[in-house]
Amino acid sequence: MNDQILIGLYLPTSGKDGRHRGDHSVACKCTNPEWFAPDDYKRLPGQMGYAMSRLVIRDKRTGKMTLRQRMSRHPYFVQLRDIAGRKRDFRPEKQALYDAITPLLVQRADLATSVVTFNGSRLADELSPKDENGDVVPETRVEPCRLSRLFEEWERFGLIERPDLETDPVTGYCMPRHIVLTDQFWKLCGIDMNKFLAERNVRLAAEADGIIEPGTYDSVRAARRRWYENMRMATLLKRREKASKEKRRKRLGKLSIDDRRNAMAKLLRARPAREWMHLPPEDFDRLVWKCLRQLDLGLDYEPVPRDIPDLVH
């Protein structure tokens, strides 16, 4: 069989993506990403708004947004090139990525903790070109792996901090990994650090939960730990809810429509009594149908007959 493949009698089939070894481009899909805040975004308060004004400028005549300052051209990256493990300047594609992601990180950062609330995949989607419907174009998408390499480099430059990578002990999937902008990042944006730290102290004092001396560096670390713990718990709860919903859908999907309604009614009755006790029968029936439709188990779903064996692929 191998000899027949070599002489061309049987050609190996290609994958669904249409790519073949040696004839596809290894260049990045999006060579010139950009991001500017939409018109409906409110101006950031204080020094963060000043940082955005230094990075981005709007043409008063045309209304078009352009970059006022290119972060990739800052002398800081030349001075610390050896420390970051680089030997030469950034390529044009990386320069464009540096310049585009800087205002996005400023816009997405939390004032009190400097935590960027979006993970790498969400940030990559923000930078990627969109079609007329606002969906990311796959052919020109900014791949999350590019941002992963960029964040690793920024960590060596001292611009960001990243928490240790954790995994969900039940599902085995990695927890969302966010980044923290350091004071050095804000200094490169050209803001007044004394005013910025004062604004951060005010925000920390408002958000502090029994922390002594709000506004100190210890309280910043504590606020970041609280934020990550809250985000971790929210992620775990969402994943548990998704797994339980899928398990419930598989169990109810084997039943007929009448048995499905009956089983869903029993599940609703297991909820707190205030949610169903005082509902009229018609409203309770509507709630049953609503829950079934949320699981895609409404009238248009037909269960697979039990006497048909599963197909082995």
JOZIHU-V639778 format. One record per residue. SS is DSSP state (@ for helix, = for strand, . for the rest). Layout:
SS
SS
This chain:
.
@
@
@
@
@
.
.
.
.
.
.
.
.
.
.
.
.
.
.
.
.
.
.
.
.
.
.
.
.
.
.
.
.
.
.
.
.
.
.
.
.
.
.
.
@
@
@
@
@
@
@
@
@
@
=
=
=
.
.
.
.
.
.
=
=
=
.
.
.
@
@
@
.
@
@
@
@
@
.
.
.
.
.
.
.
.
.
.
.
.
@
@
@
@
@
@
@
@
@
@
@
@
@
@
@
@
@
=
.
.
.
.
.
=
=
.
.
.
@
@
@
@
@
@
@
@
.
.
=
.
.
.
.
.
=
.
@
@
@
.
.
.
@
@
@
@
@
@
@
@
@
@
@
@
@
@
.
.
=
=
=
.
.
.
.
=
.
.
.
.
.
.
=
.
.
.
.
=
=
=
.
@
@
@
@
@
@
.
.
.
.
@
@
@
@
@
@
@
@
@
@
@
@
@
@
@
.
.
.
.
.
.
.
.
.
@
@
@
@
@
@
@
@
@
@
@
@
@
@
@
@
@
@
@
@
@
@
@
@
@
@
@
@
@
@
@
@
@
@
@
@
.
.
.
.
@
@
@
@
@
@
@
@
@
@
@
@
@
.
.
.
@
@
@
.
.
.
.
.
@
@
@
@
@
@
@
@
@
@
@
@
@
@
.
.
.
.
.
.
.
.
.
.
.
.
.
.
.
.
.
.
.
